[in-house]
Structures are given as C-alpha cells and as structure tokens.
Amino acid sequence: MNITEDLIQYYLPYFNRKEDLEKAFIFKASIFDQKKNFAFIKSAVEEHSRFSIQCNQEATGVIYTDKYEIYFAILPTGDFVYYTINNKTNRKGNYCRVMKLESIYNHLIKLGVLDENISFEAILSDNVIELFSMEQPLNSGLTFEEDDWSNISLDSSMVVDQEFFVINGGAEIILNTEETEKRIGYIYFRIYNSNLLNKNQLLDAADAASGDEVWLMSIFTKLFKEEIEGWNPKILMLNTISIKPNHRNKGYGKAAIKELIQLCEILEIDYIILKPSSIEEVDYSEEHKVKRKKNIERLASFYDQLTFDSYILEDEEPVMVLEVNDADFIQ
C-alpha cells in the first residue's frame, strides 16, 4: 500500500504525531477488517445506548455522549482509532489505536457509551455476526481480561558463532499492557551472511546446528541459487516460535513475526526462511503422516497471511520464504 500525502492528511487528526500514523500503516494487527469494526460500532451505539452516532462515510464517524464527542476512524489496516473532545473544556485528547475488536468494546465502556453489564455478544447484531468468518468461532480468542491497550514487542539478543561466522539469535515475546509486561513466548533464529560464506560453507554451518537447518538451507540454496551467487543475500532462518498455551489464538504469534520482520529490516536481512513443521521425526505411521500433513497445511496458511511464499521441490515438503523488502501487510 502506498502511503500517500492525501492518506496521511486524512488520518493524521487521530494521532499525536505523524510518526505514530506512519507506524500504524505498517501493521495489520486487527483480526477483523474495516467493515466488521464499523458495523460493530454502529450496532453498539445505535442499538445499545442512549447516545447517538453520525457516520460521515464508511471509514469515519462521530459518537456523541454527554461528556465527549468521540471522533473515530477505521484505518486501511482494519484497526480502530479515535480521539475525544471534552464537551465542557473543548479539549482534544485520548488518542488511541486499538488492536482488536473487543478492545473497542472496552474503550466504549470506559467512555460511558456502553453499559458494562451488557455482554459483548449481545451487542453483536445479526448483521455483524454474519461478517465473522465461519472458521473463527465467536468466542475464540475474544477475552476481556487483558487491559484495554496492549501490543507485542521482542526482547532480542544475538551472539556471534566465531567458528561458522553465523549469528545465533533469540527473543522473548513480550505482551505490553497499560499495567504490566508479560513474557508470553519466545523465538529462536540464526542469521547467515552469504557474502561471508559460500554455498558449501552455508551448508556446513547449518549442518553444525541441526538436521533441520541443513535440510532447509539445502532447499533454499537450490531454489535461490542465482540470488546467492549474484548478490550474496543475508538470510534469517526462523527455527522456533512458541506462545504459552493461555495466550494462543489471540494474534500474538502473528504480531511477534511482524516485529521480527521489522528487526530484519533494521539489520538489512534479505530473506526469512522456515519450515512449517519439524523435519527430524521418527514416527512413520500412517496416522502420524496424516496428522503431520494437516499441521503443515495449517502452519503454511498462517505464514501465507504474513506474505510468505511457499516453495515445494519434487518429493519434498514445503519451505516458506519471505523476501523482507517486499513484505506488505496492507491488504
């Protein structure tokens, strides 16, 4: 998506700084799209409160309450943003970028628009419920125990392997809220620089780590032979991403990968590569093969949403590759 000056000026009133707006355009953090967010706001305000709403167009509107005028917009990413004007002081404030639909519910309660005794499900009118994907159950990942505002960050560290000239890296996945920081998972990766290592040295360095890595590096060097020989790219091999069970299915894994991609941009990494399932397994039963195939398809679909490309060589399982400079989360 091109961030044009017109687009910036259109959404800039909802942000304290231009830098905050430009950062918001980078992510696609919401698990719901524009129409779902907008339909929820209309339903919540019009049908379940004494307040009124004026909709300028599909992406913007104003909610009128006794204390505030709440000017809101739906970003192209699907995220909900707003600012308030105090009716008594005429002061503008409360700039906010919300990550998920249930957070809109919490913010409208905080601003006095909704009665907290009215359940989230009760506010979703039939036309809103129809907008939900049938594969996303209504209560899946929708909880209100977290603080209203939250985001994901990575606490990363890297160590140089002097023997093989690669970087061993890891990061704890941090859930930041208004009150706390929770460590909810971790990521492990290795960075290879083909400007320092030829093909055989890349394979040797990967083999020293694990059978998984040498298999993945072997496939990658076959697929991207011309790129490796032509302009010596830097490669981040993503080995592990894990989210604690009680924090899964809430979009945190996807947010963590996006943070990792930003790190790759800073480090001038050219490719992120990974395998969508473990390679070194000893269970060869038919039941396990079926289960493994489904798991690979599920993980491949997850990374496909993050604009990874899937590559399959004959008689091999797929590998996922993201060309970092071409990463685009705006649909």
C-alpha positions in Angstrom: 0.0 0.0 0.0 1.3 3.4 -0.9 1.3 5.9 2.0 0.3 9.0 0.0 0.2 12.5 1.4 -3.5 12.6 1.0 -3.9 9.4 3.0 -1.6 10.8 5.8 -3.6 14.1 6.0 -6.9 12.1 6.1 -5.9 10.1 9.2 -3.5 12.5 10.8 -6.1 14.1 13.2 -6.4 10.8 15.0 -2.7 10.7 16.0 -0.4 12.9 18.2 2.4 12.6 15.8 2.9 11.9 12.1 5.4 9.2 13.1 2.7 7.3 15.0 0.4 7.4 12.0 3.1 6.1 9.7 3.9 3.3 12.1 0.2 2.3 12.2 0.2 1.8 8.4 3.0 -0.8 8.7 0.9 -3.3 10.6 -2.2 -5.3 10.0 -2.8 -6.1 13.7 -6.5 -6.5 13.7 -8.1 -9.9 13.4 -11.1 -8.1 11.9 -11.4 -5.9 8.9 -12.9 -2.4 8.3 -16.5 -3.4 7.7 -16.6 -5.6 10.8 -15.2 -2.9 13.1 -17.5 -0.3 11.6 -20.6 -2.5 11.8 -19.8 -3.3 15.5 -19.5 0.4 16.4 -22.8 1.3 14.7 -24.6 -1.6 16.3 -23.2 -0.9 19.7 -24.0 2.8 19.7 -27.3 2.8 17.9 -28.9 -0.2 19.5 -27.5 -0.4 23.0 -27.0 3.1 24.3 -28.8 6.4 24.7 -26.1 8.1 22.7 -26.1 9.0 19.0 -23.7 8.4 16.2 -23.1 10.3 13.0 -21.4 8.4 10.2 -19.6 10.6 7.6 -18.6 7.7 5.4 -17.7 4.0 5.8 -14.4 4.7 7.5 -15.3 7.6 9.8 -17.8 8.8 12.3 -18.7 10.7 15.5 -20.2 9.3 18.7 -22.0 12.0 20.8 -22.2 11.5 24.5 -23.0 13.7 27.5 -19.3 14.2 28.3 -17.5 13.6 25.0 -17.6 13.8 21.2 -15.7 10.7 20.1 -14.3 11.1 16.6 -13.3 7.7 15.2 -11.9 6.2 12.0 -11.1 2.7 10.7 -7.6 2.6 9.2 -7.0 0.7 6.0 -5.4 -2.0 8.2 -8.8 -2.5 9.9 -7.6 -1.0 13.2 -9.9 1.3 15.1 -8.6 4.8 16.1 -10.2 7.7 17.8 -9.7 11.0 19.7 -12.1 12.7 22.0 -13.2 16.3 22.6 -14.4 17.2 26.1 -17.7 18.9 25.8 -17.0 21.0 28.9 -13.4 22.1 28.2 -13.4 21.7 24.5 -10.1 19.9 24.9 -8.9 17.3 22.4 -7.2 14.1 23.7 -7.3 10.4 24.3 -5.6 9.5 21.0 -5.8 5.7 20.7 -5.0 2.9 18.2 -6.8 -0.2 19.1 -5.6 -3.7 18.1 -8.7 -5.9 18.4 -12.4 -5.6 18.1 -13.0 -6.5 21.8 -10.8 -3.5 22.7 -13.3 -1.2 21.1 -15.9 -2.7 23.4 -13.7 -1.9 26.4 -13.0 1.6 25.3 -16.6 2.5 24.6 -17.4 1.3 28.1 -14.6 3.5 29.5 -16.0 6.5 27.7 -19.5 5.8 29.0 -21.1 4.9 25.7 -21.9 1.3 26.7 -23.2 -0.3 29.9 -20.6 -2.8 31.1 -23.4 -5.1 32.2 -24.3 -5.6 28.5 -22.3 -8.5 27.2 -20.1 -8.3 24.1 -22.2 -11.0 22.3 -25.4 -9.1 23.0 -24.1 -6.0 21.1 -23.3 -8.0 18.0 -26.4 -7.7 15.9 -27.2 -10.4 13.3 -25.7 -8.4 10.5 -22.4 -8.1 12.4 -22.3 -11.8 13.3 -22.7 -12.7 9.6 -19.4 -10.8 8.9 -17.4 -13.1 11.2 -15.6 -15.9 9.4 -17.2 -19.3 10.0 -13.7 -20.6 10.8 -13.4 -18.0 13.6 -15.8 -19.0 16.4 -17.4 -16.1 18.2 -15.6 -16.7 21.5 -12.3 -17.9 20.0 -9.6 -15.6 21.3 -12.0 -12.9 22.4 -11.4 -12.2 26.1 -11.7 -9.0 28.1 -9.3 -9.9 30.9 -6.4 -8.0 29.4 -6.0 -4.2 29.8 -7.7 -2.1 27.1 -4.4 -1.2 25.4 -1.8 -3.8 24.5 0.9 -4.6 22.0 3.6 -7.1 21.3 7.4 -6.4 21.4 10.5 -8.5 21.3 13.3 -8.5 23.8 16.0 -9.9 21.5 19.7 -10.9 21.9 22.3 -12.2 19.4 25.7 -13.9 19.8 28.2 -14.4 17.0 29.3 -18.0 16.4 33.0 -17.4 15.7 33.6 -20.9 14.3 31.0 -20.7 11.5 30.5 -16.9 11.2 26.8 -17.0 11.8 24.7 -15.2 14.4 22.6 -17.2 17.0 19.6 -15.1 18.0 16.7 -15.3 20.3 13.9 -13.1 21.6 11.4 -13.2 24.4 7.9 -12.2 23.2 6.5 -9.5 25.5 2.9 -8.6 25.9 2.8 -5.0 26.9 -0.4 -3.6 28.6 -1.1 -0.4 30.5 -0.2 -2.0 33.7 2.2 -4.9 33.1 4.7 -6.6 30.8 4.2 -10.4 30.4 6.7 -12.8 28.8 4.4 -15.0 26.8 6.7 -16.8 24.5 10.0 -16.9 22.6 11.6 -17.0 19.2 14.9 -18.7 18.1 16.7 -17.9 14.9 20.1 -17.9 13.1 21.4 -15.4 10.6 23.6 -16.4 7.7 25.6 -14.0 5.5 26.3 -15.5 2.1 28.7 -12.6 1.5 31.0 -14.3 4.0 30.1 -18.0 3.3 29.9 -19.8 0.0 27.3 -22.4 -0.6 29.2 -25.3 0.9 30.1 -23.2 4.0 26.4 -22.3 4.4 25.5 -26.0 4.4 28.3 -26.8 6.8 27.3 -24.1 9.2 23.6 -25.3 9.0 24.7 -28.9 9.5 26.6 -28.0 12.6 23.3 -26.7 14.1 20.8 -29.5 13.2 19.5 -31.8 10.5 16.5 -29.4 10.2 18.7 -26.5 9.4 20.9 -28.2 6.8 17.7 -29.6 5.1 16.2 -26.2 5.0 19.4 -24.5 3.8 19.9 -27.2 1.1 16.4 -26.5 -0.3 16.9 -22.7 -0.1 20.2 -22.8 -1.9 18.7 -24.8 -4.7 15.7 -22.5 -5.0 17.7 -19.3 -4.8 20.9 -20.3 -6.5 21.1 -17.3 -8.7 20.4 -14.8 -5.9 23.1 -16.4 -3.7 25.7 -16.4 -6.4 24.7 -13.0 -7.7 24.2 -10.6 -4.8 25.1 -12.6 -1.6 21.9 -12.1 0.5 21.6 -12.2 4.3 19.3 -15.0 5.5 17.5 -15.3 8.8 16.4 -18.9 9.5 13.5 -19.0 11.9 13.8 -22.1 13.9 11.2 -21.8 16.7 8.3 -19.6 17.7 6.4 -20.6 20.8 3.5 -18.9 22.6 2.3 -20.0 26.0 -0.9 -22.0 25.8 -3.1 -19.5 27.7 -2.1 -16.7 25.3 -2.6 -18.6 22.0 -5.3 -17.8 19.3 -5.2 -14.1 20.1 -3.0 -12.9 17.3 0.2 -12.6 19.4 2.2 -15.0 17.3 1.4 -13.1 14.1 2.3 -9.8 15.9 5.6 -11.3 17.0 6.5 -12.3 13.5 5.8 -8.8 12.3 8.1 -7.4 15.0 10.8 -9.9 13.8 10.3 -8.7 10.2 10.9 -5.1 11.4 14.1 -6.3 13.1 15.2 -7.9 9.8 14.6 -4.6 8.0 16.9 -2.8 10.5 19.6 -5.5 10.2 19.2 -5.4 6.4 18.2 -9.1 6.2 17.1 -10.1 2.7 15.2 -13.3 3.4 13.4 -15.1 6.2 13.2 -18.8 5.7 11.5 -21.5 7.7 10.0 -25.0 7.6 6.3 -25.1 8.5 6.9 -28.4 10.5 9.6 -30.3 12.2 11.8 -32.4 9.9 13.6 -34.8 12.3 10.8 -37.2 13.3 10.9 -40.9 13.9 7.2 -41.8 13.8 6.5 -43.1 10.3 2.9 -44.4 11.0 0.2 -43.6 8.5 -1.8 -41.9 11.3 1.2 -39.6 12.1 1.7 -38.8 8.4 -1.9 -37.6 8.1 -1.6 -35.5 11.3 1.7 -34.1 10.1 0.3 -33.1 6.7 -2.6 -31.2 8.3 -0.2 -29.5 10.7 2.0 -28.4 7.7 -1.1 -27.0 5.9 -2.2 -25.1 9.0 1.2 -23.5 9.5 1.7 -22.8 5.8 -1.7 -21.0 5.9 -0.6 -18.9 8.9 2.7 -17.8 7.2 0.9 -17.2 4.0 -1.2 -14.5 5.8 2.1 -12.8 6.6 3.0 -12.7 2.8 5.5 -15.7 3.0 5.7 -17.6 -0.3 5.6 -21.4 -0.2 8.0 -23.5 -2.3 7.9 -27.2 -2.9 10.6 -29.2 -4.7 9.7 -32.6 -6.1 9.2 -35.2 -3.3 9.9 -32.7 -0.6 7.8 -30.9 1.9 7.3 -27.1 1.5 9.5 -24.3 2.8 8.3 -20.8 3.4 10.3 -17.8 2.3 9.7 -14.1 2.8 11.7 -11.5 0.8 11.9 -8.9 3.5 12.0 -5.9 1.2 8.7 -7.0 -0.4 6.9 -7.7 2.8 3.5 -6.0 2.7 0.8 -6.4 5.4 -1.8 -4.0 3.9 -4.4 -5.8 2.0 
